[in-house]
Amino acid sequence: MVDTSKVIECPCGVILEGKGDDAVVVKAQEHAREVHEMELTSEQALAMARPA
């Protein structure tokens, strides 16, 4: 089975991980909204993602 986990490291130091693109994008968008009071597009989140 292929591991499709993705990781995004926020500039603030928080590390977000999800199983696949959709999961990590949702986590990144929630983090951006709740912690930084900003909206993050799917494209912006995926540009920061890397394989876990």
N, C-alpha and C positions, 0 to 999 in steps of 0.2 A: 504494500500500500504506500502511495506517495504522500508525504507530509506536505500539505499546502499552507502551513502556518505562515503568517506574515507578522512582522514587527515594525512598529513605528516608534522612534525615539523622539519625543517632543523636545524642542529647544529648552524647555523648563526642566528637563531631566526625567520626566515620567516616561516609562516604557509601556507601550500598549501592544498586546498580542492577540491575534484572533486566528481562527481556522478559516483561511481563505480571505479573498479580497473584501467581500461584503462584511464579514464580521469585524475586521480590523478598521474598515472605513467607518462603521457605526460607532465603534469605540472612540476613534479619533474625533469624530464629529461631536459626540457627547462631551468628551474632555474639553475640546475647544470652546464649546458653548458654555459649559458649567464653570470651568476654571478661568478661561481667558475672555469670556463674554464676546466671542467672535464666531462667525459662521465659516465652516470649512467645506469646500466642495469635495465631491468624490475624487475628482481629478487631482486636487491639491493633496488629499490624503494619500492617494495611491502613488503620487510622485515621491513621497517620503518613505513609503513602505519598502521593506526588503525581506527576503526569505528568513524565516526563524532558524 
